[in-house]
Amino acid sequence: MLGKKNDAVAATVDTVIGKGAKITGKLVAEGAVRIDGNFEGEVSTEGDLVVGESGQVVATVRARNLLVVGAIKGDVVTTGQLEIAPTGKVEGDVQTVRLIVEPGGLLQGHCQMPLPADS
């Protein structure tokens, strides 16, 4: 999906919040988003979201696929996959179809994975 295996994602990012940027508010996007700075509020994208190593997000997050290399504090909903890298931290409740927590990654909260429609 998003990690080192697919560096092509970096070329397809539509919105970037750079390292050192501090933003408060609501971010709504259709495409891929990358956050390397500080964001507080609400993030919603129909595409993929990457929270880079320097990214610090305090927000409710909705995305198709989510890769967390930095930190998120808030509830997370993905319609696809949530991947927490070795340096990644998620503090909040999670709803996702697929969950990958790499060794060293942290998830503090409840995780809910919906049952497949055919069960």
A tleap script that builds the chain and sets N, CA, C and O, in Angstrom:
source leaprc.protein.ff14SB
mol = sequence {
  NMET LEU GLY LYS LYS ASN ASP ALA VAL ALA
  ALA THR VAL ASP THR VAL ILE GLY LYS GLY
  ALA LYS ILE THR GLY LYS LEU VAL ALA GLU
  GLY ALA VAL ARG ILE ASP GLY ASN PHE GLU
  GLY GLU VAL SER THR GLU GLY ASP LEU VAL
  VAL GLY GLU SER GLY GLN VAL VAL ALA THR
  VAL ARG ALA ARG ASN LEU LEU VAL VAL GLY
  ALA ILE LYS GLY ASP VAL VAL THR THR GLY
  GLN LEU GLU ILE ALA PRO THR GLY LYS VAL
  GLU GLY ASP VAL GLN THR VAL ARG LEU ILE
  VAL GLU PRO GLY GLY LEU LEU GLN GLY HIE
  CYS GLN MET PRO LEU PRO ALA ASP CSER
}
set mol.1.N position { 0.811 -1.184 0.000 }
set mol.1.CA position { 0.000 0.000 0.000 }
set mol.1.C position { 0.855 1.249 0.000 }
set mol.1.O position { 1.037 1.862 -1.052 }
set mol.2.N position { 1.392 1.649 1.158 }
set mol.2.CA position { 2.008 2.957 1.232 }
set mol.2.C position { 3.479 2.977 1.591 }
set mol.2.O position { 4.177 3.867 1.107 }
set mol.3.N position { 3.994 2.098 2.375 }
set mol.3.CA position { 5.325 2.202 2.958 }
set mol.3.C position { 6.467 2.250 1.969 }
set mol.3.O position { 6.303 2.689 0.831 }
set mol.4.N position { 7.628 1.793 2.414 }
set mol.4.CA position { 8.846 1.817 1.606 }
set mol.4.C position { 8.679 1.028 0.325 }
set mol.4.O position { 9.341 1.307 -0.675 }
set mol.5.N position { 7.794 0.042 0.353 }
set mol.5.CA position { 7.599 -0.816 -0.808 }
set mol.5.C position { 7.060 -0.038 -2.004 }
set mol.5.O position { 7.224 -0.462 -3.148 }
set mol.6.N position { 6.422 1.093 -1.745 }
set mol.6.CA position { 5.784 1.823 -2.833 }
set mol.6.C position { 6.124 3.307 -2.750 }
set mol.6.O position { 5.281 4.126 -2.385 }
set mol.7.N position { 7.356 3.644 -3.088 }
set mol.7.CA position { 7.776 5.043 -3.057 }
set mol.7.C position { 7.076 5.879 -4.125 }
set mol.7.O position { 7.167 7.107 -4.110 }
set mol.8.N position { 6.380 5.223 -5.047 }
set mol.8.CA position { 5.642 5.941 -6.084 }
set mol.8.C position { 4.526 6.774 -5.490 }
set mol.8.O position { 4.078 7.737 -6.112 }
set mol.9.N position { 4.062 6.419 -4.287 }
set mol.9.CA position { 3.006 7.195 -3.645 }
set mol.9.C position { 3.454 8.640 -3.455 }
set mol.9.O position { 2.649 9.559 -3.601 }
set mol.10.N position { 4.721 8.849 -3.132 }
set mol.10.CA position { 5.233 10.205 -2.926 }
set mol.10.C position { 5.021 11.067 -4.160 }
set mol.10.O position { 4.796 12.272 -4.040 }
set mol.11.N position { 5.088 10.473 -5.334 }
set mol.11.CA position { 4.906 11.217 -6.575 }
set mol.11.C position { 3.442 11.541 -6.842 }
set mol.11.O position { 3.137 12.425 -7.642 }
set mol.12.N position { 2.535 10.832 -6.177 }
set mol.12.CA position { 1.112 11.037 -6.440 }
set mol.12.C position { 0.407 11.808 -5.335 }
set mol.12.O position { -0.821 11.894 -5.339 }
set mol.13.N position { 1.146 12.369 -4.394 }
set mol.13.CA position { 0.550 13.143 -3.309 }
set mol.13.C position { 0.014 14.453 -3.869 }
set mol.13.O position { 0.718 15.180 -4.570 }
set mol.14.N position { -1.239 14.741 -3.548 }
set mol.14.CA position { -1.885 15.959 -4.036 }
set mol.14.C position { -1.737 17.135 -3.075 }
set mol.14.O position { -1.652 18.284 -3.507 }
set mol.15.N position { -1.706 16.848 -1.763 }
set mol.15.CA position { -1.648 17.895 -0.751 }
set mol.15.C position { -0.556 17.566 0.246 }
set mol.15.O position { -0.493 16.448 0.757 }
set mol.16.N position { 0.317 18.547 0.531 }
set mol.16.CA position { 1.405 18.344 1.478 }
set mol.16.C position { 1.373 19.451 2.524 }
set mol.16.O position { 1.273 20.633 2.197 }
set mol.17.N position { 1.460 19.045 3.783 }
set mol.17.CA position { 1.664 19.994 4.875 }
set mol.17.C position { 3.091 19.742 5.345 }
set mol.17.O position { 3.379 18.719 5.966 }
set mol.18.N position { 3.966 20.668 5.047 }
set mol.18.CA position { 5.394 20.471 5.249 }
set mol.18.C position { 5.848 20.547 6.690 }
set mol.18.O position { 5.149 21.060 7.564 }
set mol.19.N position { 7.050 20.014 6.913 }
set mol.19.CA position { 7.694 20.044 8.220 }
set mol.19.C position { 7.805 21.502 8.669 }
set mol.19.O position { 8.193 22.370 7.887 }
set mol.20.N position { 7.464 21.761 9.918 }
set mol.20.CA position { 7.527 23.120 10.450 }
set mol.20.C position { 6.213 23.877 10.334 }
set mol.20.O position { 6.022 24.883 11.018 }
set mol.21.N position { 5.302 23.414 9.480 }
set mol.21.CA position { 3.994 24.073 9.348 }
set mol.21.C position { 3.101 23.683 10.526 }
set mol.21.O position { 3.136 22.547 10.998 }
set mol.22.N position { 2.301 24.644 10.990 }
set mol.22.CA position { 1.341 24.397 12.065 }
set mol.22.C position { -0.016 24.885 11.581 }
set mol.22.O position { -0.212 26.070 11.313 }
set mol.23.N position { -0.952 23.938 11.474 }
set mol.23.CA position { -2.266 24.274 10.943 }
set mol.23.C position { -3.342 23.775 11.893 }
set mol.23.O position { -3.261 22.664 12.417 }
set mol.24.N position { -4.350 24.611 12.108 }
set mol.24.CA position { -5.519 24.243 12.899 }
set mol.24.C position { -6.745 24.437 12.022 }
set mol.24.O position { -6.894 25.472 11.372 }
set mol.25.N position { -7.633 23.427 12.004 }
set mol.25.CA position { -8.845 23.560 11.218 }
set mol.25.C position { -9.316 22.238 10.663 }
set mol.25.O position { -9.099 21.178 11.249 }
set mol.26.N position { -9.969 22.327 9.512 }
set mol.26.CA position { -10.559 21.157 8.860 }
set mol.26.C position { -9.960 21.025 7.465 }
set mol.26.O position { -10.030 21.948 6.654 }
set mol.27.N position { -9.371 19.866 7.202 }
set mol.27.CA position { -8.794 19.586 5.891 }
set mol.27.C position { -9.663 18.545 5.199 }
set mol.27.O position { -9.842 17.439 5.708 }
set mol.28.N position { -10.199 18.901 4.042 }
set mol.28.CA position { -11.004 17.986 3.233 }
set mol.28.C position { -10.327 17.883 1.875 }
set mol.28.O position { -10.059 18.895 1.227 }
set mol.29.N position { -10.047 16.636 1.443 }
set mol.29.CA position { -9.351 16.437 0.173 }
set mol.29.C position { -9.928 15.226 -0.543 }
set mol.29.O position { -10.513 14.334 0.070 }
set mol.30.N position { -9.746 15.221 -1.861 }
set mol.30.CA position { -10.179 14.068 -2.659 }
set mol.30.C position { -9.013 13.121 -2.916 }
set mol.30.O position { -9.220 11.915 -3.054 }
set mol.31.N position { -7.807 13.640 -2.982 }
set mol.31.CA position { -6.648 12.841 -3.332 }
set mol.31.C position { -5.768 12.530 -2.140 }
set mol.31.O position { -6.183 12.665 -0.989 }
set mol.32.N position { -4.544 12.109 -2.432 }
set mol.32.CA position { -3.577 11.721 -1.407 }
set mol.32.C position { -3.048 12.947 -0.658 }
set mol.32.O position { -2.824 14.007 -1.242 }
set mol.33.N position { -2.857 12.770 0.650 }
set mol.33.CA position { -2.397 13.847 1.520 }
set mol.33.C position { -1.196 13.345 2.320 }
set mol.33.O position { -1.161 12.188 2.741 }
set mol.34.N position { -0.217 14.218 2.525 }
set mol.34.CA position { 0.925 13.907 3.372 }
set mol.34.C position { 1.086 15.029 4.387 }
set mol.34.O position { 1.083 16.208 4.033 }
set mol.35.N position { 1.228 14.646 5.656 }
set mol.35.CA position { 1.408 15.628 6.726 }
set mol.35.C position { 2.758 15.380 7.378 }
set mol.35.O position { 2.979 14.331 7.981 }
set mol.36.N position { 3.666 16.355 7.256 }
set mol.36.CA position { 4.967 16.292 7.902 }
set mol.36.C position { 5.095 17.348 8.994 }
set mol.36.O position { 6.093 17.382 9.714 }
set mol.37.N position { 4.098 18.200 9.116 }
set mol.37.CA position { 4.094 19.247 10.135 }
set mol.37.C position { 3.105 18.910 11.239 }
set mol.37.O position { 2.813 17.743 11.500 }
set mol.38.N position { 2.588 19.969 11.890 }
set mol.38.CA position { 1.615 19.812 12.967 }
set mol.38.C position { 0.234 20.191 12.445 }
set mol.38.O position { 0.055 21.243 11.830 }
set mol.39.N position { -0.737 19.319 12.699 }
set mol.39.CA position { -2.104 19.591 12.275 }
set mol.39.C position { -3.030 19.285 13.430 }
set mol.39.O position { -2.906 18.246 14.078 }
set mol.40.N position { -3.974 20.207 13.691 }
set mol.40.CA position { -4.955 20.005 14.749 }
set mol.40.C position { -6.338 20.305 14.204 }
set mol.40.O position { -6.547 21.353 13.594 }
set mol.41.N position { -7.286 19.405 14.413 }
set mol.41.CA position { -8.656 19.627 13.963 }
set mol.41.C position { -9.284 18.379 13.403 }
set mol.41.O position { -9.555 17.427 14.136 }
set mol.42.N position { -9.521 18.378 12.083 }
set mol.42.CA position { -10.171 17.256 11.410 }
set mol.42.C position { -9.561 17.067 10.028 }
set mol.42.O position { -9.375 18.032 9.287 }
set mol.43.N position { -9.248 15.817 9.684 }
set mol.43.CA position { -8.700 15.484 8.371 }
set mol.43.C position { -9.621 14.464 7.729 }
set mol.43.O position { -9.944 13.444 8.337 }
set mol.44.N position { -10.044 14.734 6.504 }
set mol.44.CA position { -10.893 13.812 5.774 }
set mol.44.C position { -10.470 13.798 4.309 }
set mol.44.O position { -10.495 14.826 3.633 }
set mol.45.N position { -10.077 12.605 3.823 }
set mol.45.CA position { -9.714 12.480 2.422 }
set mol.45.C position { -10.265 11.183 1.861 }
set mol.45.O position { -10.302 10.158 2.542 }
set mol.46.N position { -10.689 11.244 0.619 }
set mol.46.CA position { -11.139 10.034 -0.076 }
set mol.46.C position { -9.943 9.211 -0.525 }
set mol.46.O position { -10.086 8.037 -0.867 }
set mol.47.N position { -8.766 9.819 -0.525 }
set mol.47.CA position { -7.532 9.155 -0.938 }
set mol.47.C position { -6.747 8.647 0.255 }
set mol.47.O position { -7.294 8.442 1.338 }
set mol.48.N position { -5.452 8.447 0.037 }
set mol.48.CA position { -4.559 7.940 1.065 }
set mol.48.C position { -3.985 9.090 1.880 }
set mol.48.O position { -3.878 10.219 1.400 }
set mol.49.N position { -3.619 8.783 3.119 }
set mol.49.CA position { -3.013 9.766 4.010 }
set mol.49.C position { -1.728 9.184 4.566 }
set mol.49.O position { -1.696 8.041 5.023 }
set mol.50.N position { -0.664 9.981 4.522 }
set mol.50.CA position { 0.615 9.609 5.125 }
set mol.50.C position { 0.936 10.652 6.184 }
set mol.50.O position { 0.968 11.848 5.896 }
set mol.51.N position { 1.172 10.200 7.402 }
set mol.51.CA position { 1.673 11.078 8.457 }
set mol.51.C position { 3.150 10.754 8.574 }
set mol.51.O position { 3.531 9.712 9.106 }
set mol.52.N position { 3.984 11.668 8.067 }
set mol.52.CA position { 5.428 11.454 8.027 }
set mol.52.C position { 6.058 11.421 9.406 }
set mol.52.O position { 5.397 11.698 10.407 }
set mol.53.N position { 7.339 11.081 9.455 }
set mol.53.CA position { 8.039 10.912 10.727 }
set mol.53.C position { 7.975 12.150 11.606 }
set mol.53.O position { 7.899 12.028 12.828 }
set mol.54.N position { 8.003 13.336 11.016 }
set mol.54.CA position { 7.921 14.569 11.803 }
set mol.54.C position { 6.475 15.040 11.971 }
set mol.54.O position { 6.232 16.064 12.610 }
set mol.55.N position { 5.524 14.314 11.413 }
set mol.55.CA position { 4.115 14.692 11.485 }
set mol.55.C position { 3.512 14.450 12.861 }
set mol.55.O position { 3.698 13.392 13.461 }
set mol.56.N position { 2.788 15.447 13.346 }
set mol.56.CA position { 2.087 15.377 14.628 }
set mol.56.C position { 0.647 15.814 14.371 }
set mol.56.O position { 0.390 16.979 14.070 }
set mol.57.N position { -0.282 14.877 14.491 }
set mol.57.CA position { -1.675 15.155 14.170 }
set mol.57.C position { -2.519 14.952 15.428 }
set mol.57.O position { -2.477 13.889 16.047 }
set mol.58.N position { -3.281 15.977 15.800 }
set mol.58.CA position { -4.257 15.890 16.877 }
set mol.58.C position { -5.595 16.175 16.217 }
set mol.58.O position { -6.003 17.328 16.080 }
set mol.59.N position { -6.280 15.094 15.803 }
set mol.59.CA position { -7.458 15.292 14.971 }
set mol.59.C position { -8.257 14.007 14.840 }
set mol.59.O position { -7.762 12.916 15.122 }
set mol.60.N position { -9.486 14.154 14.412 }
set mol.60.CA position { -10.277 13.043 13.921 }
set mol.60.C position { -9.838 12.830 12.477 }
set mol.60.O position { -9.768 13.784 11.702 }
set mol.61.N position { -9.543 11.589 12.113 }
set mol.61.CA position { -8.974 11.303 10.799 }
set mol.61.C position { -9.838 10.300 10.049 }
set mol.61.O position { -10.220 9.267 10.600 }
set mol.62.N position { -10.148 10.608 8.785 }
set mol.62.CA position { -10.842 9.688 7.883 }
set mol.62.C position { -10.047 9.634 6.592 }
set mol.62.O position { -9.708 10.669 6.017 }
set mol.63.N position { -9.746 8.399 6.130 }
set mol.63.CA position { -8.989 8.242 4.894 }
set mol.63.C position { -9.254 6.857 4.323 }
set mol.63.O position { -9.781 5.978 5.005 }
set mol.64.N position { -8.879 6.681 3.060 }
set mol.64.CA position { -8.980 5.355 2.458 }
set mol.64.C position { -7.929 4.451 3.094 }
set mol.64.O position { -8.276 3.479 3.766 }
set mol.65.N position { -6.665 4.755 2.893 }
set mol.65.CA position { -5.544 4.041 3.502 }
set mol.65.C position { -4.731 5.054 4.288 }
set mol.65.O position { -4.638 6.221 3.908 }
set mol.66.N position { -4.145 4.599 5.386 }
set mol.66.CA position { -3.401 5.499 6.258 }
set mol.66.C position { -2.092 4.848 6.674 }
set mol.66.O position { -2.080 3.722 7.170 }
set mol.67.N position { -0.994 5.558 6.470 }
set mol.67.CA position { 0.322 5.137 6.941 }
set mol.67.C position { 0.765 6.143 7.992 }
set mol.67.O position { 0.846 7.341 7.721 }
set mol.68.N position { 1.053 5.649 9.196 }
set mol.68.CA position { 1.473 6.519 10.292 }
set mol.68.C position { 2.933 6.217 10.626 }
set mol.68.O position { 3.259 5.153 11.154 }
set mol.69.N position { 3.796 7.169 10.310 }
set mol.69.CA position { 5.208 7.066 10.652 }
set mol.69.C position { 5.493 8.013 11.823 }
set mol.69.O position { 6.426 7.793 12.594 }
set mol.70.N position { 4.687 9.060 11.946 }
set mol.70.CA position { 4.772 10.029 13.045 }
set mol.70.C position { 3.761 9.680 14.117 }
set mol.70.O position { 3.754 8.557 14.621 }
set mol.71.N position { 2.893 10.643 14.478 }
set mol.71.CA position { 1.955 10.427 15.573 }
set mol.71.C position { 0.577 11.007 15.270 }
set mol.71.O position { 0.450 12.082 14.684 }
set mol.72.N position { -0.449 10.269 15.685 }
set mol.72.CA position { -1.831 10.742 15.619 }
set mol.72.C position { -2.438 10.579 17.006 }
set mol.72.O position { -2.316 9.526 17.631 }
set mol.73.N position { -3.097 11.640 17.479 }
set mol.73.CA position { -3.877 11.572 18.703 }
set mol.73.C position { -5.304 11.944 18.316 }
set mol.73.O position { -5.606 13.108 18.050 }
set mol.74.N position { -6.173 10.943 18.288 }
set mol.74.CA position { -7.556 11.158 17.884 }
set mol.74.C position { -8.100 9.904 17.238 }
set mol.74.O position { -7.352 8.970 16.947 }
set mol.75.N position { -9.394 9.883 17.015 }
set mol.75.CA position { -10.045 8.721 16.422 }
set mol.75.C position { -9.746 8.640 14.931 }
set mol.75.O position { -9.625 9.657 14.248 }
set mol.76.N position { -9.630 7.390 14.435 }
set mol.76.CA position { -9.246 7.133 13.055 }
set mol.76.C position { -10.246 6.180 12.414 }
set mol.76.O position { -10.618 5.167 13.006 }
set mol.77.N position { -10.679 6.509 11.201 }
set mol.77.CA position { -11.526 5.618 10.407 }
set mol.77.C position { -10.893 5.499 9.027 }
set mol.77.O position { -10.640 6.501 8.359 }
set mol.78.N position { -10.638 4.247 8.603 }
set mol.78.CA position { -10.168 4.020 7.240 }
set mol.78.C position { -11.107 3.033 6.562 }
set mol.78.O position { -11.648 2.133 7.205 }
set mol.79.N position { -11.293 3.208 5.267 }
set mol.79.CA position { -12.101 2.259 4.503 }
set mol.79.C position { -11.234 1.160 3.917 }
set mol.79.O position { -11.744 0.200 3.341 }
set mol.80.N position { -9.930 1.300 4.063 }
set mol.80.CA position { -8.977 0.318 3.551 }
set mol.80.C position { -8.078 -0.180 4.654 }
set mol.80.O position { -8.496 -0.959 5.511 }
set mol.81.N position { -6.827 0.279 4.630 }
set mol.81.CA position { -5.799 -0.255 5.523 }
set mol.81.C position { -5.191 0.831 6.392 }
set mol.81.O position { -4.966 1.954 5.941 }
set mol.82.N position { -4.930 0.484 7.645 }
set mol.82.CA position { -4.164 1.323 8.552 }
set mol.82.C position { -2.846 0.614 8.815 }
set mol.82.O position { -2.828 -0.524 9.283 }
set mol.83.N position { -1.742 1.291 8.511 }
set mol.83.CA position { -0.419 0.737 8.761 }
set mol.83.C position { 0.325 1.668 9.701 }
set mol.83.O position { 0.451 2.865 9.440 }
set mol.84.N position { 0.822 1.097 10.812 }
set mol.84.CA position { 1.596 1.868 11.779 }
set mol.84.C position { 3.034 1.386 11.695 }
set mol.84.O position { 3.334 0.234 12.005 }
set mol.85.N position { 3.919 2.279 11.274 }
set mol.85.CA position { 5.337 1.964 11.090 }
set mol.85.C position { 6.027 1.834 12.453 }
set mol.85.O position { 5.427 2.160 13.477 }
set mol.86.N position { 7.276 1.364 12.479 }
set mol.86.CA position { 7.996 1.199 13.750 }
set mol.86.C position { 8.085 2.472 14.598 }
set mol.86.O position { 8.134 2.389 15.825 }
set mol.87.N position { 8.107 3.630 13.970 }
set mol.87.CA position { 8.169 4.897 14.710 }
set mol.87.C position { 6.787 5.524 14.894 }
set mol.87.O position { 6.671 6.589 15.499 }
set mol.88.N position { 5.744 4.878 14.382 }
set mol.88.CA position { 4.395 5.433 14.403 }
set mol.88.C position { 3.671 5.214 15.718 }
set mol.88.O position { 3.885 4.221 16.414 }
set mol.89.N position { 2.796 6.180 16.043 }
set mol.89.CA position { 1.995 6.102 17.263 }
set mol.89.C position { 0.582 6.579 16.951 }
set mol.89.O position { 0.391 7.634 16.346 }
set mol.90.N position { -0.400 5.796 17.368 }
set mol.90.CA position { -1.796 6.200 17.248 }
set mol.90.C position { -2.427 6.068 18.629 }
set mol.90.O position { -2.452 4.983 19.210 }
set mol.91.N position { -2.940 7.189 19.150 }
set mol.91.CA position { -3.649 7.201 20.427 }
set mol.91.C position { -5.084 7.596 20.143 }
set mol.91.O position { -5.380 8.768 19.906 }
set mol.92.N position { -5.977 6.614 20.168 }
set mol.92.CA position { -7.382 6.873 19.896 }
set mol.92.C position { -8.043 5.615 19.378 }
set mol.92.O position { -7.379 4.612 19.118 }
set mol.93.N position { -9.343 5.674 19.233 }
set mol.93.CA position { -10.091 4.528 18.737 }
set mol.93.C position { -9.968 4.445 17.226 }
set mol.93.O position { -9.936 5.460 16.531 }
set mol.94.N position { -9.901 3.207 16.729 }
set mol.94.CA position { -9.641 2.951 15.317 }
set mol.94.C position { -10.731 2.055 14.748 }
set mol.94.O position { -11.147 1.086 15.383 }
set mol.95.N position { -11.186 2.388 13.549 }
set mol.95.CA position { -12.060 1.520 12.774 }
set mol.95.C position { -11.408 1.360 11.411 }
set mol.95.O position { -11.189 2.341 10.701 }
set mol.96.N position { -11.097 0.113 11.046 }
set mol.96.CA position { -10.391 -0.146 9.799 }
set mol.96.C position { -10.714 -1.538 9.292 }
set mol.96.O position { -11.114 -2.410 10.063 }
set mol.97.N position { -10.540 -1.745 8.002 }
set mol.97.CA position { -10.755 -3.061 7.401 }
set mol.97.C position { -9.532 -3.941 7.630 }
set mol.97.O position { -9.665 -5.120 7.961 }
set mol.98.N position { -8.333 -3.367 7.455 }
set mol.98.CA position { -7.076 -4.102 7.647 }
set mol.98.C position { -6.158 -3.282 8.536 }
set mol.98.O position { -6.086 -2.059 8.419 }
set mol.99.N position { -5.446 -3.982 9.439 }
set mol.99.CA position { -4.549 -3.317 10.374 }
set mol.99.C position { -3.185 -3.984 10.347 }
set mol.99.O position { -3.074 -5.204 10.470 }
set mol.100.N position { -2.141 -3.167 10.184 }
set mol.100.CA position { -0.760 -3.642 10.264 }
set mol.100.C position { -0.047 -2.753 11.278 }
set mol.100.O position { 0.020 -1.534 11.115 }
set mol.101.N position { 0.484 -3.380 12.326 }
set mol.101.CA position { 1.304 -2.649 13.298 }
set mol.101.C position { 2.675 -3.300 13.264 }
set mol.101.O position { 2.849 -4.429 13.722 }
set mol.102.N position { 3.647 -2.581 12.717 }
set mol.102.CA position { 5.002 -3.115 12.624 }
set mol.102.C position { 5.652 -3.099 14.006 }
set mol.102.O position { 5.270 -2.288 14.850 }
set mol.103.N position { 6.629 -3.979 14.256 }
set mol.103.CA position { 7.317 -4.004 15.557 }
set mol.103.C position { 7.834 -2.621 15.908 }
set mol.103.O position { 8.523 -1.979 15.116 }
set mol.104.N position { 7.490 -2.172 17.113 }
set mol.104.CA position { 7.868 -0.836 17.560 }
set mol.104.C position { 6.732 0.164 17.430 }
set mol.104.O position { 6.713 1.174 18.133 }
set mol.105.N position { 5.783 -0.105 16.539 }
set mol.105.CA position { 4.628 0.775 16.371 }
set mol.105.C position { 3.712 0.679 17.575 }
set mol.105.O position { 3.715 -0.333 18.276 }
set mol.106.N position { 2.928 1.720 17.827 }
set mol.106.CA position { 2.090 1.785 19.012 }
set mol.106.C position { 0.651 2.124 18.636 }
set mol.106.O position { 0.402 3.060 17.878 }
set mol.107.N position { -0.281 1.360 19.168 }
set mol.107.CA position { -1.708 1.661 19.057 }
set mol.107.C position { -2.285 1.609 20.457 }
set mol.107.O position { -2.330 0.547 21.077 }
set mol.108.N position { -2.728 2.761 20.959 }
set mol.108.CA position { -3.383 2.830 22.259 }
set mol.108.C position { -4.813 3.263 22.025 }
set mol.108.O position { -5.075 4.411 21.666 }
set mol.109.N position { -5.737 2.339 22.229 }
set mol.109.CA position { -7.148 2.617 22.013 }
set mol.109.C position { -7.846 1.343 21.597 }
set mol.109.O position { -7.248 0.267 21.583 }
set mol.110.N position { -9.087 1.470 21.265 }
set mol.110.CA position { -9.875 0.330 20.810 }
set mol.110.C position { -9.805 0.238 19.298 }
set mol.110.O position { -9.749 1.253 18.604 }
set mol.111.N position { -9.809 -0.991 18.793 }
set mol.111.CA position { -9.797 -1.218 17.347 }
set mol.111.C position { -11.017 -2.027 16.969 }
set mol.111.O position { -11.286 -3.072 17.561 }
set mol.112.N position { -11.752 -1.547 15.989 }
set mol.112.CA position { -12.927 -2.249 15.491 }
set mol.112.C position { -12.721 -2.533 14.008 }
set mol.112.O position { -12.404 -1.641 13.222 }
set mol.113.N position { -12.910 -3.807 13.647 }
set mol.113.CA position { -12.755 -4.212 12.250 }
set mol.113.C position { -14.101 -4.802 11.809 }
set mol.113.O position { -14.519 -5.839 12.322 }
set mol.114.N position { -14.774 -4.147 10.866 }
set mol.114.CA position { -16.089 -4.625 10.442 }
set mol.114.C position { -16.035 -6.011 9.830 }
set mol.114.O position { -15.065 -6.370 9.161 }
set mol.115.N position { -17.079 -6.782 10.062 }
set mol.115.CA position { -17.186 -8.102 9.458 }
set mol.115.C position { -17.431 -7.976 7.964 }
set mol.115.O position { -18.107 -7.045 7.527 }
set mol.116.N position { -16.889 -8.905 7.166 }
set mol.116.CA position { -17.173 -8.887 5.723 }
set mol.116.C position { -18.671 -9.003 5.476 }
set mol.116.O position { -19.393 -9.625 6.256 }
set mol.117.N position { -19.126 -8.404 4.393 }
set mol.117.CA position { -20.557 -8.366 4.073 }
set mol.117.C position { -21.152 -9.745 3.864 }
set mol.117.O position { -22.351 -9.924 4.083 }
set mol.118.N position { -20.350 -10.747 3.443 }
set mol.118.CA position { -20.884 -12.056 3.143 }
set mol.118.C position { -20.905 -12.990 4.357 }
set mol.118.O position { -21.164 -14.182 4.190 }
set mol.119.N position { -20.641 -12.492 5.579 }
set mol.119.CA position { -20.642 -13.385 6.740 }
set mol.119.C position { -21.949 -13.340 7.487 }
set mol.119.O position { -22.112 -14.035 8.490 }
savepdb mol mol.pdb
quit
